[in-house]
Amino acid sequence: MPIKTDAPQELTPREIVDALDRHIIGQADAKRAVAIAVRNRWRRQRVPEEMRNEVAPKNIMMMGPTGVGKTEIARRLAKLTGAPFIKVEATKYTEVGYYGRDVESMVRELVENAIGIIRDRERANVEEEARRRTQERILDLLVPPAPTHFEASTEEEDPQARHERTREKFRAMLLAGELDERQVSITVEQKATPVMVGGMGLENMDMDLQGMLDKIMPKSTSRREMTVLEAGKFMLEQEIDGLLDTEKINAQAIELAEDLGIIFLDELDKIAAAETSKSADVSRQGVQRDLLPIVEGTTVQTRYGYINTDHVLFIAAGAFHRATPSDLMPELQGRFPIRVELRDLTKDDFIRILTEPRSALTKQYTALMQTEGVTIEFTDDAIEAMADFAFKVNQSTQNIGARRLYTIVERLLEELSFEAPDMGKTTVKINAAYVNERLAEVTEDEDLSRFIL
């Protein structure tokens, strides 16, 4: 089914799932849950205004071991919908009063992400005008304006007309790239050296301290020699910055973050502490308490203005090996009404992961070796052998999901990667025997596999 790239936020749930299937194998329940959550945001924008503010996002909690696709689903979803997205680990936040990051900083990061999206969008709108202005500035350097006061006899050509003709000639040469290597001298404004501010919490200050200092500090300029091509790139950025409306960008970014922002909160299980656990970090419950108002909906001050988190979509994830969702505060549990459990990957899943996605590992390594003139051909029995090794090692040691395939394939192709530059143009067929020869010894020694695989 074709993807509407011109309006990605209008994708149907089925289109979202189809798009995720191109990159992520299995986990149909999780894909359906996030697809419905995203579509509900589109629906919310189209209900009557008095109802719109009452429709809360259906936050999702994904539970499953590492390496099964939790983070990848959220990351691909954000890229697909064009929504502001950030991924944060719950473990890097600590309760107010302890050394660490303030939970509100995740909302500020979301706004920064939205600023980048809106800025790129506005940049595309002004780029044509900026290029026109840049071209005129470069022509002013190459063909200085004609003097306004001159004395000309009736027999001589009008200097102004001669100047315009020369300018148009240079314009044609400039557009053809014939002047790219010519040297010009331009005035460059020296930016003030950024002031490094340290100390607890200062990295999350709401005020733009560097921006304030830039306005206070006197500007210094210097002359620099560069080619026309380099000067054009430099001036284009100057013109784009001058045409962009910063206040408009900030306002639109906050609105975008409020309506479509997605915060992926990973490692949520690491801040869960059972009531009977005496060794639990004293700060875990504090982080949950500080996190609760953000998820419930509150107003956070940022350097670009105030943002309300009532309609930000939160997707939480955790392995929940030692803890369970019930170990979280009841109020926080209630803010994640959609629960999705991601299953362990099977041998068949590993086979599909190695072959089906557009960026499958086998396709990546084939492309990498092709740069050396070495063509790799993976046979079906080789793919099955690699999947079997990955599945067995995950079962006998630590289960790290699909990440095990990285170590398996890297170990398998280690010798080939080293020798490839000296092999010349050749084809290497990798079959089951090739795989068994290079991996059997390591996987049979369980102690060794813990460190190598």
C-alpha positions as MATLAB code, in Angstrom:
seq = 'MPIKTDAPQELTPREIVDALDRHIIGQADAKRAVAIAVRNRWRRQRVPEEMRNEVAPKNIMMMGPTGVGKTEIARRLAKLTGAPFIKVEATKYTEVGYYGRDVESMVRELVENAIGIIRDRERANVEEEARRRTQERILDLLVPPAPTHFEASTEEEDPQARHERTREKFRAMLLAGELDERQVSITVEQKATPVMVGGMGLENMDMDLQGMLDKIMPKSTSRREMTVLEAGKFMLEQEIDGLLDTEKINAQAIELAEDLGIIFLDELDKIAAAETSKSADVSRQGVQRDLLPIVEGTTVQTRYGYINTDHVLFIAAGAFHRATPSDLMPELQGRFPIRVELRDLTKDDFIRILTEPRSALTKQYTALMQTEGVTIEFTDDAIEAMADFAFKVNQSTQNIGARRLYTIVERLLEELSFEAPDMGKTTVKINAAYVNERLAEVTEDEDLSRFIL';
ca = [
       0.000    0.000    0.000;
       1.553    3.361   -0.987;
       2.642    5.718    1.759;
       1.371    9.297    1.609;
       4.711   11.016    1.968;
       3.162   14.446    1.437;
       0.938   14.101    4.525;
       2.497   11.406    6.743;
       0.420   12.408    9.760;
      -2.711   11.257    7.886;
      -1.638    7.625    7.568;
      -4.264    5.032    8.457;
      -3.439    2.410   11.110;
      -3.041   -0.228    8.392;
      -0.606    1.979    6.447;
       1.413    2.621    9.604;
       1.667   -1.100   10.363;
       2.635   -1.845    6.740;
       5.373    0.783    6.901;
       6.700   -0.574   10.216;
       6.704   -4.105    8.778;
       9.328   -3.006    6.265;
      11.855   -2.485    9.043;
      10.681   -4.489   12.069;
       9.880   -8.194   12.119;
       6.913   -9.467   14.128;
       5.468   -7.750   17.243;
       2.112   -7.199   15.533;
       0.339   -6.265   18.790;
       2.775   -3.445   19.554;
       2.586   -2.120   15.987;
      -1.211   -2.076   16.062;
      -1.230   -0.286   19.424;
       1.071    2.536   18.313;
      -0.717    2.819   14.957;
      -4.067    3.328   16.678;
      -2.546    5.836   19.122;
      -1.140    7.906   16.251;
      -4.374    7.768   14.276;
      -6.304    8.922   17.352;
      -4.213   12.095   17.353;
      -5.275   12.761   13.770;
      -8.893   12.127   14.783;
      -8.575   14.475   17.748;
      -7.650   17.376   15.442;
     -10.962   16.904   13.629;
     -13.460   16.693   16.495;
     -15.316   19.830   17.694;
     -13.083   22.185   19.655;
     -15.023   21.797   22.912;
     -14.393   18.029   22.746;
     -10.810   18.300   21.489;
      -9.317   19.373   24.793;
     -11.029   16.486   26.582;
      -9.491   13.778   24.375;
      -6.365   12.573   26.181;
      -3.628   10.546   24.473;
      -3.674    6.810   25.173;
      -0.151    6.332   26.500;
       1.415    2.937   25.849;
       3.612    0.699   28.003;
       5.632   -1.870   26.059;
       6.993   -4.802   28.048;
       9.534   -7.249   26.696;
      13.206   -8.298   26.823;
      15.929   -6.220   25.260;
      16.487   -6.414   21.523;
      12.940   -7.356   20.465;
      12.057   -4.036   18.812;
      10.605   -1.683   21.464;
      12.889    1.257   20.702;
      12.901    0.606   16.965;
       9.099    0.725   16.792;
       8.999    4.126   18.487;
      11.894    5.521   16.433;
      10.474    4.385   13.095;
       7.027    5.644   14.103;
       8.337    9.157   14.747;
      10.239    9.252   11.443;
       7.168    7.982    9.612;
       4.771   10.571   11.045;
       7.176   13.523   11.038;
       6.358   14.168   14.697;
       8.739   15.688   17.248;
      10.313   12.708   18.998;
      12.865   12.114   21.717;
      14.081    8.964   23.430;
      15.146    9.237   27.049;
      16.178    6.731   29.704;
      14.304    6.937   32.976;
      17.490    6.020   34.829;
      19.227    9.308   34.004;
      16.674   11.293   35.997;
      16.770   11.635   39.756;
      14.467   13.075   42.331;
      14.706   16.800   42.934;
      17.312   17.266   45.646;
      19.605   14.552   44.309;
      22.366   15.103   41.789;
      21.018   14.378   38.310;
      18.747   15.679   35.602;
      15.380   17.281   36.153;
      12.521   15.279   34.576;
      11.204   18.467   32.942;
      14.308   18.519   30.748;
      12.737   15.811   28.557;
       9.985   18.262   27.600;
      12.574   20.935   26.793;
      14.400   18.440   24.570;
      11.119   17.699   22.797;
      10.659   21.407   22.052;
      14.230   21.613   20.704;
      13.396   18.731   18.370;
      10.226   20.513   17.227;
      12.234   23.699   16.608;
      14.461   21.738   14.226;
      11.456   20.333   12.330;
       9.756   23.719   11.930;
      13.031   25.447   11.055;
      13.696   22.947    8.263;
      10.153   23.457    6.986;
      10.444   27.254    7.022;
      13.920   27.075    5.528;
      12.476   25.336    2.465;
       9.962   28.188    2.090;
      12.575   30.981    2.083;
      15.439   29.200    0.344;
      14.529   30.396   -3.158;
      14.450   34.061   -2.087;
      17.666   33.564   -0.098;
      19.408   32.170   -3.185;
      18.264   35.157   -5.244;
      19.641   37.588   -2.650;
      22.891   35.624   -2.381;
      23.353   35.770   -6.140;
      22.906   39.558   -6.112;
      25.431   39.965   -3.273;
      28.033   37.907   -5.111;
      27.477   39.907   -8.291;
      27.995   43.081   -6.244;
      31.416   41.709   -5.286;
      32.330   40.670   -8.823;
      30.821   43.689  -10.584;
      30.698   46.644   -8.166;
      27.723   49.002   -8.694;
      28.254   51.743  -11.254;
      28.962   55.243   -9.894;
      25.861   57.370   -9.526;
      27.575   60.598  -10.672;
      29.293   60.619  -14.016;
      29.793   62.893  -17.007;
      29.193   61.251  -20.356;
      29.262   62.742  -23.825;
      26.530   62.003  -26.299;
      28.985   59.916  -28.347;
      29.820   57.474  -25.474;
      27.672   54.585  -24.325;
      25.673   55.096  -21.124;
      27.920   53.712  -18.311;
      24.837   52.416  -16.494;
      23.764   50.361  -19.484;
      27.309   49.063  -19.938;
      27.394   48.081  -16.263;
      24.075   46.218  -16.517;
      25.263   44.328  -19.584;
      28.478   43.333  -17.810;
      26.512   42.271  -14.743;
      24.206   40.041  -16.793;
      27.232   38.474  -18.475;
      28.729   37.656  -15.073;
      25.342   36.366  -13.890;
      25.296   33.830  -16.723;
      28.854   32.757  -15.893;
      27.969   32.473  -12.196;
      24.957   30.260  -12.907;
      27.077   28.088  -15.189;
      29.634   27.575  -12.397;
      32.444   29.210  -14.374;
      33.296   31.582  -11.502;
      33.272   29.032   -8.655;
      37.048   29.134   -8.131;
      37.469   32.924   -8.369;
      38.608   34.541   -5.122;
      36.501   37.206   -3.421;
      36.865   39.085   -0.150;
      33.880   39.157    2.209;
      33.182   40.522    5.675;
      32.649   37.836    8.306;
      31.143   38.494   11.711;
      33.103   36.823   14.492;
      30.832   34.957   16.874;
      31.483   35.245   20.566;
      33.097   32.230   22.188;
      30.407   30.143   23.922;
      30.484   30.446   27.691;
      30.573   27.051   29.382;
      28.311   27.059   32.407;
      28.587   24.122   34.802;
      26.931   22.999   37.963;
      23.931   20.959   38.897;
      20.797   21.844   37.002;
      22.363   24.709   35.041;
      22.272   22.726   31.808;
      18.478   22.876   32.055;
      18.150   26.609   32.621;
      15.022   28.080   31.049;
      16.752   31.275   29.940;
      18.914   31.417   26.844;
      22.065   32.586   28.602;
      24.251   32.316   25.506;
      21.712   34.284   23.470;
      21.692   37.046   26.094;
      25.480   37.240   26.062;
      25.545   37.396   22.242;
      23.334   40.480   22.392;
      25.433   42.161   25.089;
      28.903   41.420   23.712;
      30.163   43.786   20.995;
      30.292   42.333   17.477;
      33.652   42.042   15.750;
      34.150   41.582   12.020;
      37.033   40.556    9.794;
      37.761   40.231    6.060;
      38.251   36.742    4.627;
      39.359   35.541    1.243;
      37.405   32.600   -0.155;
      36.218   31.210   -3.454;
      32.903   32.273   -4.983;
      31.529   28.791   -4.276;
      32.460   29.007   -0.576;
      31.209   32.580   -0.306;
      27.902   31.544   -1.862;
      27.332   28.851    0.775;
      28.290   31.240    3.574;
      26.058   34.047    2.320;
      23.147   31.671    1.687;
      23.100   30.687    5.368;
      23.243   34.359    6.331;
      20.308   35.204    4.069;
      18.244   32.246    5.273;
      18.832   33.233    8.902;
      17.796   36.774    8.081;
      14.574   35.683    6.374;
      13.456   33.240    9.072;
      10.962   34.565   11.612;
      12.296   33.238   14.915;
       9.209   34.131   16.925;
       6.960   32.397   14.411;
       9.175   29.302   14.425;
       9.152   29.119   18.233;
       5.370   29.472   18.426;
       4.754   26.835   15.759;
       7.276   24.456   17.334;
       5.587   24.625   20.735;
       2.210   24.008   19.102;
       3.626   21.056   17.142;
       5.227   19.546   20.257;
       1.981   19.938   22.230;
      -0.220   18.315   19.576;
       2.056   15.694   17.991;
       5.056   15.277   20.313;
       6.149   11.733   21.253;
       8.364   10.986   24.253;
       9.768    7.465   24.399;
      10.601    6.705   28.029;
      12.904    3.698   28.088;
      14.083    1.620   31.059;
      10.959    2.440   33.029;
      11.331   -0.800   34.980;
      14.624    0.481   36.422;
      12.801    3.118   38.498;
      10.208    0.638   39.766;
      10.827   -0.448   43.339;
       8.821   -3.119   45.115;
       7.554   -2.199   48.561;
       9.470   -5.137   50.066;
      12.755   -4.181   48.433;
      14.908   -2.598   51.101;
      17.886   -2.204   48.797;
      15.982   -0.110   46.259;
      17.475    3.245   45.461;
      15.742    5.849   47.606;
      15.449    8.097   44.566;
      13.356    5.723   42.435;
      10.039    6.574   44.049;
      11.007   10.243   43.856;
      11.589   10.007   40.102;
       8.163    8.430   39.697;
       6.566   11.247   41.696;
       8.343   13.881   39.602;
       7.450   12.054   36.390;
       3.764   11.750   37.227;
       2.720   15.398   36.611;
       4.618   15.454   33.296;
       2.692   12.400   32.067;
      -0.592   13.602   33.563;
      -0.255   16.968   31.896;
       1.397   20.096   33.163;
       2.904   23.329   31.898;
       6.678   23.459   31.530;
       8.672   26.632   31.014;
      11.247   26.534   28.216;
      13.454   29.205   26.673;
      10.998   29.369   23.767;
       7.850   29.755   25.858;
       5.484   27.632   27.903;
       4.441   24.177   26.690;
       1.545   22.094   27.967;
       2.061   18.308   28.041;
      -1.635   17.342   28.217;
      -1.593   15.878   24.705;
       2.001   14.667   24.380;
       2.061   10.917   23.674;
       4.236    8.931   26.090;
       5.461    5.471   25.103;
       7.153    3.714   28.005;
       9.218    0.554   27.701;
      11.030   -1.833   29.956;
      12.186   -5.431   30.178;
      10.533   -5.895   33.600;
      12.708   -8.898   34.462;
      13.002   -8.227   38.182;
      10.150   -5.756   38.584;
       6.596   -5.725   37.269;
       4.376   -2.807   36.173;
       2.486   -3.250   39.460;
       5.646   -2.113   41.291;
       5.153    1.363   39.850;
       3.045    3.944   41.636;
      -0.666    3.246   40.979;
      -1.134    6.805   39.684;
       1.691    6.332   37.178;
       0.394    2.922   36.104;
      -2.978    4.498   35.366;
      -1.370    6.950   32.962;
      -0.308    4.077   30.677;
      -3.641    2.405   29.929;
      -2.431    0.493   26.854;
      -0.225   -2.465   27.804;
       1.575   -4.418   25.098;
       3.830   -7.397   25.718;
       6.521   -8.052   23.128;
       7.516  -11.682   22.784;
      10.964  -13.263   22.601;
      12.395  -13.716   19.124;
      12.371  -17.226   17.667;
      14.711  -18.835   15.157;
      12.225  -18.073   12.365;
      12.184  -14.419   13.464;
      15.974  -14.289   13.185;
      15.803  -15.723    9.656;
      13.336  -13.023    8.641;
      15.403  -10.285   10.352;
      18.458  -11.369    8.364;
      16.681  -11.262    5.017;
      13.466   -9.224    4.863;
      14.073   -5.633    6.133;
      15.475   -3.082    3.700;
      18.444   -2.574    6.013;
      18.948   -6.253    6.919;
      22.430   -7.063    8.217;
      23.187   -9.383    5.319;
      22.359   -6.593    2.867;
      24.488   -4.103    4.828;
      27.560   -6.335    4.846;
      27.082   -7.257    1.185;
      27.119   -3.546    0.301;
      30.150   -2.893    2.520;
      32.202   -5.680    0.933;
      31.111   -4.594   -2.539;
      33.093   -1.380   -2.016;
      36.244   -3.560   -1.943;
      35.201   -5.458   -5.075;
      34.184   -8.538   -3.067;
      30.719   -9.929   -3.746;
      29.135  -11.906   -0.920;
      26.424  -14.461   -1.588;
      24.559  -15.844    1.431;
      22.880  -19.200    0.829;
      19.604  -20.142    2.509;
      21.283  -22.748    4.707;
      23.818  -20.102    5.849;
      21.016  -17.765    6.924;
      19.359  -20.633    8.787;
      22.641  -21.573   10.487;
      23.259  -17.986   11.657;
      19.720  -17.745   12.991;
      20.139  -21.055   14.788;
      23.398  -19.913   16.414;
      21.839  -16.604   17.512;
      18.799  -18.341   19.005;
      20.855  -20.977   20.868;
      23.345  -18.456   22.302;
      20.454  -16.254   23.497;
      18.928  -19.280   25.210;
      22.134  -20.457   26.887;
      23.521  -17.058   27.913;
      21.998  -13.598   28.264;
      19.046  -13.017   25.930;
      19.800   -9.788   24.065;
      17.350  -10.355   21.226;
      18.182   -9.244   17.700;
      21.352   -7.511   18.887;
      22.894  -10.985   19.049;
      22.897  -11.026   15.246;
      25.362   -8.123   15.162;
      27.955  -10.114   17.088;
      27.198  -13.301   15.132;
      27.605  -11.684   11.703;
      30.616   -9.610   12.758;
      32.356  -12.708   14.104;
      31.458  -14.663   10.967;
      32.873  -12.058    8.567;
      35.810  -10.889   10.680;
      38.472  -12.667    8.581;
      36.824  -11.694    5.297;
      36.573   -8.027    6.332;
      40.287   -8.003    7.154;
      41.397   -9.690    3.933;
      38.940   -8.001    1.532;
      41.236   -5.118    0.393;
      43.842   -7.647   -0.800;
      41.475  -10.113   -2.455;
      40.691   -8.173   -5.614;
      37.472   -8.639   -7.544;
      35.999  -11.932   -6.396;
      32.841  -13.665   -5.199;
      32.583  -15.397   -1.824;
      29.754  -17.832   -1.234;
      28.812  -18.195    2.416;
      27.019  -21.448    3.161;
      26.218  -23.454    6.279;
      29.646  -25.102    6.295;
      31.313  -21.665    6.236;
      29.153  -20.552    9.179;
      29.706  -23.715   11.215;
      33.476  -23.577   10.696;
      33.745  -20.069   12.137;
      31.128  -20.148   14.867;
      30.871  -23.724   16.142;
      33.929  -23.578   18.420;
      32.846  -20.343   20.069;
      29.218  -21.313   20.634;
      30.129  -24.752   22.016;
      32.304  -23.166   24.724;
      29.649  -21.457   26.847;
      32.161  -19.494   28.945;
      33.871  -18.201   25.814;
      30.596  -17.287   24.127;
      29.699  -15.053   27.044;
      32.544  -12.755   26.098;
      32.720  -13.128   22.321;
      29.098  -13.629   21.363;
];
